[in-house]
Amino acid sequence: MKPAFSVVFLTTLSGAAQGLLIALVGVELAARLGLIDTPSQAFYIVGAALSVVLSGLGLIASFFHLGHPERAWRAIAMWRTSWLSRECLCLPAFLACGAAYGVAHFFGAPYSWMIGLIGVLASAALFVCTAMINACLCFLQEWATPLTMVNFVLLSCASGFTLATACAAWLAPALVVGLATCACTLTLAGCATRVASLQRNARLRPKSTVQSATGIKGPNVVQKSRGFTAGAFNLREFFHGQTAQAIRRIKWTFLIGAFGVPFVLMLLALSAQLPVMFCVASITQYLGLVAERWFFFAEARHSRNIYYARAS
């Protein structure tokens, strides 16, 4: 498939925002239970503001995926049957919860944790909707697996907790060790499940072949040309246009950038007590996840590409 950068940025930005809000609520609940010292209100306010900004940027990015942005309101019309419509409802709801959570902490409201829990539920609903948009497409074998949802959740939480660790390094140093431990654990878990999905997809065999498309049962049927030289809609929308070597480079880039480098940077930051390194780890991980999400879309093999992706 051809990755749309609007969707890539939507899923990575909103995913980081969801993971960040979950981290904030987890810290507040732990503090209320007496497991940790209560951090300053600035930690919650700044964290909630970042979550709102990231999810807002993701919402803005989604408009660039529409042929007619002025008709965006129609996207919610099919909420009974469409995961995309449900996502269009859940994302603003999550954004509103994040904003309300920050405002509650700004005014010192005692019920802020309740708003946070509602935000976590909205985040969970958004995870399900976003993942099911892809996982429900059974004809794309690379996506039709429970690992799609697992990866969406783990990678988003990993980036969110890494960002929360960076915030804590400046605003609540006492939380750094605990949040960094959670971030590293989620990063390793996300790496393990993403590698598992890569291994699964490498073993897949296309259900549609040149033989099944043409009705010719011969084992040596090979297509040498598309039959035309000009561009076509199918080439623009269903094929990424990159070589196999480029795809392999992007795969290793995101494995190193999204998992390896951030993990090492967080360990170094913990030992050196350098807050700026947590920020670098968060930025590096986000860029790696952008590459990961690009690869996620490019990896899916649409049956149309059996014909249209061939070149003389």
Helices and strands as residue ranges (DSSP letters): H 5-32, H 41-63, G 69-76, H 83-106, H 112-135, H 146-171, G 173-175, H 176-202, H 210-214, H 233-238, H 244-255, I 256-260, H 261-272, H 275-299, H 305-308
